[in-house]
Amino acid sequence: MIALTAKPRELTGKRAGALRTQGLVPAVVYGAKMPSEPLTVDMREFEKVWREAGEAGLVELAVGDSKKNVLIKDVQRDPLKDTPVHVDFYAVQMDKPIRAMVSVRFSGDAPAVKQGAILMKIIHELEVEALPANLPRELEVDISKLAASGERFLISDLTLPAGVTVIADPADIIALTEEPKAEEEIAAEAAPGISDIEVVGEKGKKEEAVTEEGAVEKE
């Protein structure tokens, strides 16, 4: 398990901003059976742990002689410097299932794309439920199974680790292949609330992304 050291924090509110000039990040840890506790963590150490653990990786948070198994629940970042300005840690009970958002990782090449079809990557993260120790860092989607235009990779097609459940309709589409369409057709068919649909053409190059507003952005 990844380890991170934290220290109790006395400064709160606007006064906590002074800690950032010392290379520290204000944080808080809370859980179902404990009151919230203000903390500080070293910025560089936290950034390293955050890159490795993400939202679904367990972290052993040490505060003095106390150790808690936590998830990194929320990270607020400076919009200009992109550095963390506040962190929420959630203390988990190892015998109780929890829910977390997990990234979807696409692997392989879709044979349909080489035949002229386009690949649309629709879902990029999923909510899962599992015991804390069983939470996966990511879920793999092998798009090499999409051999022809019109084929779909559904949530039900995922190979899930033992003890992991996806909180979504099994019929939801993660990725699909179809014949190329005009930009106007792609924009018109974009479902409300679906963002960052990747459209991949021949040679696996990402060509366009459809945003929530239905606009097609060139990359």
C-alpha positions as CSV (number, residue, x, y, z in Angstrom):
1,M,0.0,0.0,0.0
2,I,1.2,3.5,-0.8
3,A,2.2,5.5,2.3
4,L,1.9,9.2,3.0
5,T,2.7,11.2,6.2
6,A,0.5,14.0,7.4
7,K,0.7,16.4,10.3
8,P,-2.1,17.9,12.4
9,R,-3.1,21.4,11.3
10,E,-4.0,24.3,13.5
11,L,-4.4,27.0,10.9
12,T,-7.8,27.0,9.2
13,G,-9.8,29.1,6.7
14,K,-7.9,31.8,4.9
15,R,-5.0,31.5,7.3
16,A,-4.3,28.0,5.9
17,G,-3.1,29.7,2.7
18,A,0.1,30.6,4.4
19,L,1.0,26.9,4.6
20,R,1.3,26.7,0.8
21,T,4.2,29.1,0.8
22,Q,6.0,26.5,2.9
23,G,5.4,23.7,0.4
24,L,2.5,22.3,2.4
25,V,-1.0,21.5,1.3
26,P,-4.0,22.0,3.7
27,A,-6.0,18.7,4.0
28,V,-8.7,17.1,5.9
29,V,-9.5,13.4,6.7
30,Y,-12.9,12.2,7.6
31,G,-14.9,9.0,7.6
32,A,-18.1,7.3,8.6
33,K,-17.1,6.8,12.2
34,M,-14.8,9.7,12.9
35,P,-15.0,13.5,13.0
36,S,-13.1,15.5,10.4
37,E,-9.5,16.2,11.3
38,P,-7.5,19.1,9.7
39,L,-4.1,18.1,8.4
40,T,-1.2,19.2,6.2
41,V,0.8,17.1,3.7
42,D,4.0,17.9,1.9
43,M,3.1,19.1,-1.6
44,R,5.8,17.1,-3.4
45,E,5.1,13.9,-1.5
46,F,1.4,14.3,-2.1
47,E,1.8,14.9,-5.8
48,K,3.8,11.7,-6.1
49,V,1.2,9.7,-4.2
50,W,-1.6,11.2,-6.2
51,R,0.0,10.2,-9.5
52,E,0.4,6.7,-8.3
53,A,-2.9,6.1,-6.4
54,G,-5.4,8.3,-8.2
55,E,-9.0,8.2,-6.8
56,A,-9.2,4.4,-6.4
57,G,-5.9,3.5,-4.8
58,L,-5.6,2.9,-1.1
59,V,-3.2,5.1,0.8
60,E,-1.9,4.5,4.3
61,L,-2.1,7.9,5.9
62,A,0.2,8.3,8.9
63,V,-0.6,11.1,11.4
64,G,1.8,10.7,14.4
65,D,1.3,7.2,15.8
66,S,-2.0,6.8,14.1
67,K,-2.4,5.2,10.7
68,K,-5.6,5.2,8.5
69,N,-6.4,3.5,5.2
70,V,-7.8,6.3,3.0
71,L,-8.8,7.2,-0.5
72,I,-8.0,10.6,-2.0
73,K,-11.6,11.8,-2.3
74,D,-11.1,15.3,-3.7
75,V,-8.2,17.5,-4.9
76,Q,-8.7,21.2,-5.4
77,R,-6.1,22.8,-7.7
78,D,-4.9,26.3,-8.4
79,P,-6.3,27.2,-11.8
80,L,-3.2,29.0,-12.9
81,K,-0.3,27.0,-11.3
82,D,-2.2,23.6,-11.4
83,T,-0.8,22.8,-7.9
84,P,-3.0,21.3,-5.2
85,V,-4.5,23.8,-2.7
86,H,-6.6,21.5,-0.6
87,V,-7.1,17.7,-0.3
88,D,-9.9,15.6,1.1
89,F,-9.0,12.1,2.4
90,Y,-11.7,9.6,3.1
91,A,-11.0,7.0,5.8
92,V,-12.4,3.6,4.7
93,Q,-13.5,0.6,6.7
94,M,-11.8,-2.4,5.0
95,D,-14.7,-4.7,5.6
96,K,-17.3,-2.3,4.1
97,P,-17.9,-1.9,0.3
98,I,-17.4,1.6,-1.1
99,R,-17.9,3.3,-4.4
100,A,-15.2,5.1,-6.4
101,M,-14.7,6.5,-9.9
102,V,-12.3,4.4,-12.0
103,S,-10.6,5.3,-15.3
104,V,-11.2,3.3,-18.4
105,R,-8.1,2.4,-20.3
106,F,-8.4,1.5,-24.0
107,S,-5.9,-1.1,-25.3
108,G,-5.2,-2.7,-28.6
109,D,-6.2,-1.5,-32.1
110,A,-9.7,-1.9,-33.6
111,P,-9.4,-3.8,-37.0
112,A,-12.6,-2.0,-38.1
113,V,-10.6,1.3,-38.2
114,K,-8.1,-0.1,-40.6
115,Q,-11.1,-1.0,-42.8
116,G,-12.2,2.6,-42.9
117,A,-14.6,2.7,-40.0
118,I,-14.3,5.3,-37.1
119,L,-14.0,4.4,-33.5
120,M,-15.9,6.4,-30.9
121,K,-14.7,6.2,-27.3
122,I,-17.8,7.2,-25.3
123,I,-17.1,6.4,-21.7
124,H,-13.8,7.3,-20.0
125,E,-14.5,6.5,-16.4
126,L,-17.0,4.4,-14.5
127,E,-18.3,4.2,-10.9
128,V,-17.5,0.8,-9.3
129,E,-18.3,-0.8,-5.9
130,A,-16.0,-3.1,-4.1
131,L,-14.2,-3.6,-0.8
132,P,-11.4,-1.1,-0.5
133,A,-8.7,-3.7,-1.0
134,N,-10.3,-4.8,-4.3
135,L,-10.8,-1.5,-5.9
136,P,-9.1,-1.5,-9.3
137,R,-7.0,1.5,-10.4
138,E,-8.5,1.2,-13.9
139,L,-10.7,-1.0,-16.1
140,E,-9.3,-2.2,-19.4
141,V,-11.3,-2.1,-22.7
142,D,-9.7,-4.2,-25.4
143,I,-10.9,-2.6,-28.6
144,S,-9.1,-5.2,-30.8
145,K,-12.4,-7.1,-30.5
146,L,-14.1,-4.5,-32.7
147,A,-13.5,-6.2,-36.0
148,A,-16.1,-4.6,-38.2
149,S,-18.2,-1.4,-38.5
150,G,-21.3,-1.4,-36.3
151,E,-19.8,-3.4,-33.5
152,R,-20.0,-2.2,-29.9
153,F,-18.1,-2.7,-26.6
154,L,-20.6,-2.7,-23.8
155,I,-20.2,-2.5,-20.0
156,S,-21.3,-6.1,-19.9
157,D,-18.3,-7.0,-22.1
158,L,-15.9,-5.9,-19.4
159,T,-13.8,-8.5,-17.6
160,L,-14.1,-7.3,-14.0
161,P,-11.8,-8.3,-11.1
162,A,-13.3,-10.5,-8.4
163,G,-15.6,-8.6,-6.1
164,V,-15.9,-5.6,-8.3
165,T,-19.3,-4.3,-9.6
166,V,-19.9,-1.5,-12.1
167,I,-22.7,0.9,-11.1
168,A,-24.2,1.4,-14.5
169,D,-26.5,-0.2,-17.0
170,P,-24.7,-3.3,-18.5
171,A,-26.1,-2.3,-21.9
172,D,-24.3,1.1,-21.8
173,I,-21.9,1.5,-24.7
174,I,-18.2,2.2,-23.8
175,A,-17.0,2.2,-27.4
176,L,-18.3,1.5,-30.9
177,T,-17.3,1.5,-34.6
178,E,-19.3,2.9,-37.4
179,E,-19.1,4.3,-40.9
180,P,-17.6,7.8,-41.2
181,K,-20.2,10.6,-40.9
182,A,-20.2,14.3,-41.7
183,E,-19.3,16.7,-38.9
184,E,-22.9,17.9,-38.8
185,E,-24.3,14.4,-38.3
186,I,-21.9,13.7,-35.4
187,A,-22.9,17.0,-33.7
188,A,-26.6,16.4,-34.2
189,E,-26.4,12.9,-32.7
190,A,-24.4,13.8,-29.6
191,A,-26.4,12.8,-26.5
192,P,-27.0,15.5,-24.0
193,G,-24.6,15.2,-21.0
194,I,-22.1,13.0,-22.7
195,S,-18.7,14.8,-22.9
196,D,-15.4,14.1,-24.5
197,I,-16.4,11.5,-27.1
198,E,-13.3,10.6,-28.9
199,V,-13.6,9.9,-32.6
200,V,-10.7,7.9,-34.0
201,G,-10.1,7.4,-37.7
202,E,-7.7,5.5,-39.8
203,K,-4.3,4.8,-38.3
204,G,-5.7,5.3,-34.8
205,K,-5.4,9.1,-34.9
206,K,-7.8,11.0,-32.8
207,E,-9.6,13.4,-35.2
208,E,-12.4,15.1,-33.3
209,A,-14.0,15.4,-29.9
210,V,-17.7,16.1,-29.3
211,T,-18.4,18.3,-26.3
212,E,-21.4,18.5,-24.1
213,E,-22.8,21.3,-26.2
214,G,-22.6,19.1,-29.3
215,A,-19.9,21.2,-30.9
216,V,-17.1,19.4,-32.9
217,E,-13.7,20.5,-31.9
218,K,-10.8,20.0,-34.2
219,E,-7.5,18.8,-32.6
